[in-house]
Each structure stands twice: as structure tokens, then as C-alpha cells.
Amino acid sequence: MSVEAEIESHSKMIGRIASSYERDDSLRQDLLQEIVIALLISLPKYRGEGTKKAFIARVAQNTCLTHVRKQVSQKMQTYDTVEVEDDRIRADDRIEQQQKSDALQAAVRGLPIKLRQVIILALEGLSYREIGESIGISENNVGVRFTRAKGQLIQLMGKE
């Protein structure tokens, strides 16, 4: 499969990872472009260690972390938008769903980076082994971080 086809086949995962790090739509689009460029450079160097999905997730995560560091150093504030795709949901339900989604995304953003990475990749369906490969930690450490992240999310969601 070509590099472009690999990127396209994982585009939804890449988009969700980028969305979890960047709230502002225009900045998220810039971040997606940065991820695609990083993948165009990195994918040809993929040596088959671990799954390609974990490799792509790692490149996307690392690009997002670099982006966040730039944003923090520039002290820029961003804003969140979430799209609700199901038009059949009544307006009240849509608002409630939006508020819950906003609260969850804000809570995930409130986690320390090490815990946020694990939660985001778990939500993408990666196994503990793949998450470990993606962020360079053991499978057991992934489990520990995941448990801590869930606990902190429960606390953060309970506060709101």
C-alpha cells in the first residue's frame, strides 16, 4: 500500500488524535497538515516493528506533542468545536450530547500528557501492546497509566 493510501486509511484516527490536542478548527487543520507531512517522511522508514497502526499513531502523537509545546510556549488560547453528525437527534438531546462531549474532551485535555496519550490511543482501539509500542512504554505501564487516567477523568468529570 502506498504511503498516501496508508494515511488515507487511518485518516479518521489521525483526525481524532489531532482533535484531542487542538480545539481551534484552523489550528487543528494546520496540525493535521503537520501530521501528514511527518507521516510522509516517516512511513517510508517504517521497519515493521509493531503494527503499522501503532506506528502511525506514534507519529501523530509525537507531532501533536510538538504542536502543543509550541502553543504553550506562545501562550495561545484555543477553543473547542465538536460536530454532532446524527441529524435525527432532537435539539435538546443534541445540546445535551454536545455538553457531555465538551466536558469529556475538556477532562481529557486536563489530564497530564502521559495519561492523555494512553486514553486517546485506547479510544482509538489500540491494544495495550500497541499503545506501549506507540509511546515507548511497557504493556504493564500502559495498564497502570490507563487506570490512573480513568480515575482522574472520573474526578474531573465529577467536578463539573
Kinemage of the C-alpha trace (Angstrom):
@kinemage 1
@onewidth
@group {chain A} dominant
@subgroup {mainchain}
@vectorlist {calphas} color= white
{ca met a 1} P 0.000 0.000 0.000
{ca ser a 2} L 1.328 3.457 -0.857
{ca val a 3} L 2.150 5.999 1.829
{ca glu a 4} L -0.772 8.161 0.736
{ca ala a 5} L -3.135 5.179 0.895
{ca glu a 6} L -1.903 4.312 4.403
{ca ile a 7} L -2.508 7.873 5.553
{ca glu a 8} L -5.966 7.864 3.968
{ca ser a 9} L -6.896 4.523 5.543
{ca his a 10} L -6.012 5.877 9.004
{ca ser a 11} L -7.325 9.409 8.420
{ca lys a 12} L -10.179 9.154 10.927
{ca met a 13} L -7.837 8.005 13.697
{ca ile a 14} L -5.368 10.757 12.802
{ca gly a 15} L -8.164 13.323 12.844
{ca arg a 16} L -9.394 12.195 16.254
{ca ile a 17} L -5.878 12.313 17.680
{ca ala a 18} L -5.404 15.827 16.311
{ca ser a 19} L -8.817 16.877 17.681
{ca ser a 20} L -7.865 15.678 21.127
{ca tyr a 21} L -4.901 18.059 21.148
{ca glu a 22} L -6.235 21.080 19.270
{ca arg a 23} L -9.606 22.712 19.778
{ca asp a 24} L -9.456 25.526 17.248
{ca asp a 25} L -10.549 24.363 13.798
{ca ser a 26} L -7.961 26.303 11.777
{ca leu a 27} L -5.129 25.290 14.117
{ca arg a 28} L -6.369 21.684 14.000
{ca gln a 29} L -6.199 21.797 10.197
{ca asp a 30} L -2.615 23.068 10.452
{ca leu a 31} L -1.846 20.271 12.896
{ca leu a 32} L -3.342 17.691 10.525
{ca gln a 33} L -1.105 19.006 7.762
{ca glu a 34} L 1.906 18.721 10.075
{ca ile a 35} L 0.937 15.128 10.871
{ca val a 36} L 0.560 14.247 7.191
{ca ile a 37} L 3.977 15.744 6.421
{ca ala a 38} L 5.518 13.837 9.330
{ca leu a 39} L 3.899 10.624 8.087
{ca leu a 40} L 5.064 11.217 4.503
{ca ile a 41} L 8.592 11.431 5.879
{ca ser a 42} L 8.302 8.667 8.490
{ca leu a 43} L 6.228 5.923 6.848
{ca pro a 44} L 8.864 5.003 4.258
{ca lys a 45} L 11.221 4.406 7.204
{ca tyr a 46} L 8.789 2.003 8.930
{ca arg a 47} L 10.757 -1.171 9.706
{ca gly a 48} L 7.854 -3.442 10.538
{ca glu a 49} L 8.420 -3.285 14.288
{ca gly a 50} L 4.965 -3.405 15.851
{ca thr a 51} L 1.811 -2.690 13.916
{ca lys a 52} L 1.626 -0.004 11.285
{ca lys a 53} L -1.404 1.451 13.097
{ca ala a 54} L 0.676 1.873 16.280
{ca phe a 55} L 3.492 3.439 14.256
{ca ile a 56} L 1.111 5.920 12.617
{ca ala a 57} L -0.443 6.727 15.994
{ca arg a 58} L 3.019 7.323 17.488
{ca val a 59} L 3.985 9.712 14.690
{ca ala a 60} L 0.660 11.540 15.079
{ca gln a 61} L 1.041 11.717 18.879
{ca asn a 62} L 4.615 12.999 18.666
{ca thr a 63} L 3.616 15.630 16.126
{ca cys a 64} L 0.742 16.707 18.385
{ca leu a 65} L 3.051 16.927 21.397
{ca thr a 66} L 5.442 19.142 19.442
{ca his a 67} L 2.480 21.284 18.389
{ca val a 68} L 1.251 21.597 21.991
{ca arg a 69} L 4.717 22.595 23.178
{ca lys a 70} L 4.782 25.337 20.534
{ca gln a 71} L 1.328 26.528 21.574
{ca val a 72} L 2.240 26.580 25.253
{ca ser a 73} L 5.447 28.484 24.571
{ca gln a 74} L 3.471 31.015 22.533
{ca lys a 75} L 0.757 31.085 25.245
{ca met a 76} L -2.019 30.803 22.700
{ca gln a 77} L -5.556 30.024 23.808
{ca thr a 78} L -7.701 27.698 21.735
{ca tyr a 79} L -11.374 26.953 21.549
{ca asp a 80} L -13.212 23.708 21.066
{ca thr a 81} L -15.743 22.699 18.482
{ca val a 82} L -17.356 19.317 18.255
{ca glu a 83} L -19.603 18.226 15.438
{ca val a 84} L -22.642 16.095 16.046
{ca glu a 85} L -23.361 14.062 12.939
{ca asp a 86} L -26.701 12.443 13.742
{ca asp a 87} L -29.389 14.796 12.443
{ca arg a 88} L -32.146 12.603 13.877
{ca ile a 89} L -31.335 13.604 17.453
{ca arg a 90} L -33.746 16.151 18.832
{ca ala a 91} L -32.325 19.622 19.504
{ca asp a 92} L -32.397 19.159 23.290
{ca asp a 93} L -30.644 15.817 23.039
{ca arg a 94} L -28.095 17.299 20.669
{ca ile a 95} L -27.306 20.109 23.116
{ca glu a 96} L -27.005 17.657 25.993
{ca gln a 97} L -24.787 15.371 23.918
{ca gln a 98} L -22.648 18.350 22.906
{ca gln a 99} L -22.244 19.415 26.536
{ca lys a 100} L -21.225 15.894 27.585
{ca ser a 101} L -18.791 15.653 24.689
{ca asp a 102} L -17.323 19.066 25.514
{ca ala a 103} L -16.980 18.092 29.179
{ca leu a 104} L -15.267 14.812 28.306
{ca gln a 105} L -12.872 16.444 25.851
{ca ala a 106} L -12.069 19.162 28.387
{ca ala a 107} L -11.461 16.497 31.031
{ca val a 108} L -9.179 14.544 28.675
{ca arg a 109} L -7.280 17.757 27.908
{ca gly a 110} L -6.979 18.304 31.670
{ca leu a 111} L -5.056 15.064 32.078
{ca pro a 112} L -1.261 15.084 32.164
{ca ile a 113} L 0.176 14.327 28.703
{ca lys a 114} L 1.366 10.831 29.695
{ca leu a 115} L -2.122 9.827 30.786
{ca arg a 116} L -3.827 11.645 27.910
{ca gln a 117} L -1.812 9.686 25.354
{ca val a 118} L -2.943 6.359 26.788
{ca ile a 119} L -6.628 7.353 26.897
{ca ile a 120} L -6.618 8.748 23.355
{ca leu a 121} L -4.952 5.678 21.885
{ca ala a 122} L -7.227 3.337 23.852
{ca leu a 123} L -10.236 5.200 22.470
{ca glu a 124} L -8.764 4.581 19.015
{ca gly a 125} L -8.957 0.858 19.692
{ca leu a 126} L -5.259 0.171 20.097
{ca ser a 127} L -4.353 -2.707 22.401
{ca tyr a 128} L -2.172 -2.139 25.459
{ca arg a 129} L 0.700 -3.689 23.487
{ca glu a 130} L 0.154 -1.303 20.563
{ca ile a 131} L -0.176 1.676 22.889
{ca gly a 132} L 3.067 0.676 24.578
{ca glu a 133} L 4.791 0.400 21.198
{ca ser a 134} L 3.364 3.735 20.150
{ca ile a 135} L 4.568 5.746 23.153
{ca gly a 136} L 7.573 3.655 24.148
{ca ile a 137} L 6.478 2.082 27.441
{ca ser a 138} L 5.744 -1.455 28.622
{ca glu a 139} L 2.337 -3.047 28.299
{ca asn a 140} L 2.067 -3.181 32.102
{ca asn a 141} L 2.878 0.533 32.363
{ca val a 142} L 0.094 1.212 29.847
{ca gly a 143} L -2.330 -0.563 32.181
{ca val a 144} L -1.156 1.477 35.159
{ca arg a 145} L -1.452 4.752 33.250
{ca phe a 146} L -4.858 3.774 31.894
{ca thr a 147} L -6.164 3.052 35.389
{ca arg a 148} L -4.788 6.365 36.668
{ca ala a 149} L -6.248 8.231 33.706
{ca lys a 150} L -9.695 6.700 34.258
{ca gly a 151} L -9.579 7.681 37.920
{ca gln a 152} L -8.580 11.243 37.118
{ca leu a 153} L -11.255 11.501 34.411
{ca ile a 154} L -13.884 10.380 36.900
{ca gln a 155} L -12.685 13.058 39.310
{ca leu a 156} L -12.553 15.743 36.625
{ca met a 157} L -15.995 14.851 35.271
{ca gly a 158} L -17.440 14.803 38.789
{ca lys a 159} L -16.263 18.360 39.422
{ca glu a 160} L -18.222 19.800 36.510
